[in-house]
Amino acid sequence: MTVRSVGMSAVAPKPRAPTLQWLQALRGLAALSVVTYHAFQWIDDRFWVGAAGVDLFFVISGFIIWTVGSGEEATPGVFFWRRLTRVAPAYWLATGVVIAIATLWPTLMRQVTLSPAHIALSLAFVQHIDPRGLPFPVLPPGWSLDYEAVFYGLFTLVLFAPRDARFRLLLAALGGVIVFGVLDPPAYYLGANMMLLQFGAGAWLARRRQLGRRILPEIGAALAAIGFVLLAVQGLTGLRSDLWRPLLWGVPAAMIVAGAVALEPVQTLRPPAVLLRLGDASYAIYLCHFISVALAARLIGVASPWLFVPGAVALSLAAGLVAHRWIEQPLIAACRAIPGLLAPKSLGRAAAKS
């Protein structure tokens, strides 16, 4: 989902704005952080703060969705179809691979337990309790996609409202789901919680940018630096709270994203090409790394952390890059080429990477 400042037009596509490269590189960094976190989980919990990469993804997602989904020509049907074809096919395929491995090679991923209801709810992006009593889908990292699905659903409904009211309604809808979760603890545990505020923070940053309220690059750089320092301090001191995660990690994540956006106009300062490549493939990396890390644990072993962790990370990145090029992109193109559905072909050409 390359970040582009484009509207949704089914008639005459407007010229595409340049990719927001710093935000794209940040997606690559977030993917690398999550992969490293899960690799270390096979050994100990020393890199637990690496899980904050998911919080970065949530803020970035809020920014992206508001940017590409708030144009004058945006419609609920087109938006929903584009999100579905962007996220679901690759996720369903990855889930199918996990199901096959868990069936044929159950010792590889012992944390995966299957049941018909568990599989069905996982494929439907419905957060639920798995057979082990934990709130994870068949592909465990897919829990974050269930949050994304809630956000996409709310945004689709907001698009039925007048354009001027959409932002306020989006924030109200996110707040309403959180209040519902507070009143219903099981729902709060399953996703109706303050983690949704991170999508709202990203959308707020995108709206500010649309209104011309830009942050000066030097201030943005300071915000990003402070955000990274806050996360590093938490990792070093052990300051950790699942309940307050949306603040402890969400606030630094929003600062980092704000800084990345603010740096975009500085043409003399560009992010590393490798992070841009990882950003392009970040979704595929996210889907593949659970399997890749498990394979690395079997092939390399976990007795030597400084051999296993780099090997697991390298295998995950390589698998994600290959899957992005040869599986994810063709799947999206094939789905969006289906005639007679919600997304016109002209729209598909106008924003093929959103």
Number of C-alpha atoms within 10 A of each C-alpha: 20 20 25 19 21 21 22 23 20 17 12 10 16 12 11 12 11 10 14 17 23 25 27 26 24 24 30 24 21 25 29 24 21 24 28 23 23 24 29 24 15 17 15 12 13 13 17 19 21 23 18 22 22 21 25 27 25 28 29 28 24 25 28 24 22 24 22 19 24 26 15 10 13 19 19 17 15 21 22 19 16 20 18 15 17 23 18 18 17 22 23 17 16 20 22 16 15 23 19 12 16 19 13 10 12 15 12 15 16 10 13 21 17 17 10 8 12 20 18 13 16 25 21 14 21 20 25 22 15 21 16 11 8 11 15 23 30 26 24 18 18 22 20 19 19 22 22 21 19 19 21 19 15 17 26 22 17 22 21 13 13 9 14 9 11 18 20 10 18 22 20 13 18 23 18 14 20 21 15 14 19 16 12 12 12 12 17 18 16 19 22 25 23 22 24 25 21 27 30 25 25 27 25 19 25 26 17 13 17 14 8 9 11 15 18 14 18 12 14 22 20 15 22 23 15 16 22 16 13 17 20 14 12 15 16 12 8 12 11 14 11 9 12 12 15 20 17 18 27 27 21 24 30 26 23 26 28 29 26 23 24 23 25 19 13 10 7 6 10 13 16 11 11 12 22 21 15 26 28 22 28 29 23 28 28 21 24 29 28 22 21 24 27 20 17 21 20 13 12 16 16 18 11 10 16 10 12 23 26 15 19 29 24 19 20 29 24 18 19 25 23 15 20 22 13 11 16 23 17 13 18 21 16 11 17 22 14 12 10 8 13 16 21 17 17 15 19 20 13 20 23 17 15 18
